[in-house]
Structures are given as C-alpha cells and as structure tokens.
Amino acid sequence: MHEPDDPPAACPVCEGAYDSVSVHSSGLMINLLENELYQRVCVEPLDAGAGEGRIRFFHHTHEQAAETDD
C-alpha cells in the first residue's frame, strides 16, 4: 500500500470530498462495520501497465459520506 504523490482533488467515483487515498497492489480486506472514522470507501481500479493492476481507495469520513448520500 502507498499514498499517491498527486491525488485528485475529489473522489473520481462519487465526486465528493475524501479524507485520504491509498493505492494497493495485493490482497486486502475492508470492514467498515462500527468504524468510528470512515463511513465509506470508494474503489477505483487502475492500470499500472505491464499487466499489473492497482486499486485506489478513497476513504470518506461519516460527514463527507453524508454530503454525497443524498
């Protein structure tokens, strides 16, 4: 997992504000049940080239998720 040097200004999935972004190249687990910090994580697949895929996660706080859940 790593944090990109040039993250987008808004989440490309929901177009909302986000708290943090991370990029993953291997297996991972997501569990947001009873999570005090994050309400939602938007997922965007990326093509890293050379046949390698990456997944970018945009972590939304409860307040940020409420803004786009209308």
Phi and psi restraints in degrees (value plus and minus 20) as a CYANA .aco file:
   2 HIS   PHI    -169.7  -129.7
   2 HIS   PSI     142.4   182.4
   3 GLU   PHI    -119.2   -79.2
   3 GLU   PSI     109.7   149.7
   4 PRO   PHI     -88.7   -48.7
   4 PRO   PSI     131.1   171.1
   5 ASP   PHI     -94.0   -54.0
   5 ASP   PSI     -47.6    -7.6
   6 ASP   PHI    -149.2  -109.2
   6 ASP   PSI      47.1    87.1
   7 PRO   PHI     -87.8   -47.8
   7 PRO   PSI     130.3   170.3
   8 PRO   PHI     -87.7   -47.7
   8 PRO   PSI     137.9   177.9
   9 ALA   PHI     -88.5   -48.5
   9 ALA   PSI     -51.6   -11.6
  10 ALA   PHI    -154.1  -114.1
  10 ALA   PSI     139.4   179.4
  11 CYS   PHI     -85.1   -45.1
  11 CYS   PSI     105.3   145.3
  12 PRO   PHI     -92.4   -52.4
  12 PRO   PSI     -33.1     6.9
  13 VAL   PHI    -104.6   -64.6
  13 VAL   PSI     -72.6   -32.6
  14 CYS   PHI    -130.1   -90.1
  14 CYS   PSI     -24.4    15.6
  15 GLU   PHI      44.5    84.5
  15 GLU   PSI      -1.7    38.3
  16 GLY   PHI    -121.6   -81.6
  16 GLY   PSI     154.8   194.8
  17 ALA   PHI     -90.7   -50.7
  17 ALA   PSI     133.1   173.1
  18 TYR   PHI    -160.1  -120.1
  18 TYR   PSI     140.2   180.2
  19 ASP   PHI    -108.1   -68.1
  19 ASP   PSI     -61.8   -21.8
  20 SER   PHI    -173.5  -133.5
  20 SER   PSI     144.8   184.8
  21 VAL   PHI    -156.3  -116.3
  21 VAL   PSI     123.3   163.3
  22 SER   PHI    -160.0  -120.0
  22 SER   PSI     132.0   172.0
  23 VAL   PHI    -139.4   -99.4
  23 VAL   PSI     111.5   151.5
  24 HIS   PHI    -142.0  -102.0
  24 HIS   PSI     123.0   163.0
  25 SER   PHI    -140.0  -100.0
  25 SER   PSI     -19.0    21.0
  26 SER   PHI    -159.4  -119.4
  26 SER   PSI    -196.0  -156.0
  27 GLY   PHI     -76.4   -36.4
  27 GLY   PSI     131.9   171.9
  28 LEU   PHI    -176.2  -136.2
  28 LEU   PSI     145.5   185.5
  29 MET   PHI    -149.1  -109.1
  29 MET   PSI     120.0   160.0
  30 ILE   PHI    -141.2  -101.2
  30 ILE   PSI     105.8   145.8
  31 ASN   PHI    -160.7  -120.7
  31 ASN   PSI      89.2   129.2
  32 LEU   PHI    -127.1   -87.1
  32 LEU   PSI     -11.2    28.8
  33 LEU   PHI     -82.9   -42.9
  33 LEU   PSI     107.2   147.2
  34 GLU   PHI      35.9    75.9
  34 GLU   PSI      13.9    53.9
  35 ASN   PHI    -103.4   -63.4
  35 ASN   PSI     100.5   140.5
  36 GLU   PHI     -93.0   -53.0
  36 GLU   PSI     -44.4    -4.4
  37 LEU   PHI    -118.9   -78.9
  37 LEU   PSI     -68.8   -28.8
  38 TYR   PHI    -131.3   -91.3
  38 TYR   PSI     118.3   158.3
  39 GLN   PHI    -115.8   -75.8
  39 GLN   PSI     -56.8   -16.8
  40 ARG   PHI    -167.0  -127.0
  40 ARG   PSI     130.4   170.4
  41 VAL   PHI    -147.0  -107.0
  41 VAL   PSI      99.5   139.5
  42 CYS   PHI    -109.0   -69.0
  42 CYS   PSI     123.5   163.5
  43 VAL   PHI    -139.1   -99.1
  43 VAL   PSI     111.0   151.0
  44 GLU   PHI    -147.8  -107.8
  44 GLU   PSI      98.4   138.4
  45 PRO   PHI     -92.3   -52.3
  45 PRO   PSI     124.2   164.2
  46 LEU   PHI    -147.2  -107.2
  46 LEU   PSI     129.5   169.5
  47 ASP   PHI    -120.1   -80.1
  47 ASP   PSI      92.8   132.8
  48 ALA   PHI    -107.5   -67.5
  48 ALA   PSI     -19.6    20.4
  49 GLY   PHI      62.8   102.8
  49 GLY   PSI     147.2   187.2
  50 ALA   PHI      33.5    73.5
  50 ALA   PSI      12.8    52.8
  51 GLY   PHI      54.3    94.3
  51 GLY   PSI      -9.3    30.7
  52 GLU   PHI    -123.7   -83.7
  52 GLU   PSI     112.2   152.2
  53 GLY   PHI    -121.8   -81.8
  53 GLY   PSI     137.9   177.9
  54 ARG   PHI    -157.5  -117.5
  54 ARG   PSI     137.2   177.2
  55 ILE   PHI    -145.6  -105.6
  55 ILE   PSI     108.0   148.0
  56 ARG   PHI    -125.9   -85.9
  56 ARG   PSI     110.9   150.9
  57 PHE   PHI    -131.5   -91.5
  57 PHE   PSI     112.1   152.1
  58 PHE   PHI    -131.4   -91.4
  58 PHE   PSI      94.8   134.8
  59 HIS   PHI    -113.2   -73.2
  59 HIS   PSI      97.6   137.6
  60 HIS   PHI    -126.1   -86.1
  60 HIS   PSI     110.0   150.0
  61 THR   PHI     -89.7   -49.7
  61 THR   PSI     151.2   191.2
  62 HIS   PHI     -79.2   -39.2
  62 HIS   PSI     -62.8   -22.8
  63 GLU   PHI     -86.5   -46.5
  63 GLU   PSI     -63.0   -23.0
  64 GLN   PHI     -85.4   -45.4
  64 GLN   PSI     -60.0   -20.0
  65 ALA   PHI     -86.1   -46.1
  65 ALA   PSI     -57.6   -17.6
  66 ALA   PHI     -84.0   -44.0
  66 ALA   PSI     -51.3   -11.3
  67 GLU   PHI     -86.5   -46.5
  67 GLU   PSI     -48.4    -8.4
  68 THR   PHI    -129.2   -89.2
  68 THR   PSI     -17.5    22.5
  69 ASP   PHI    -110.4   -70.4
  69 ASP   PSI      -2.2    37.8
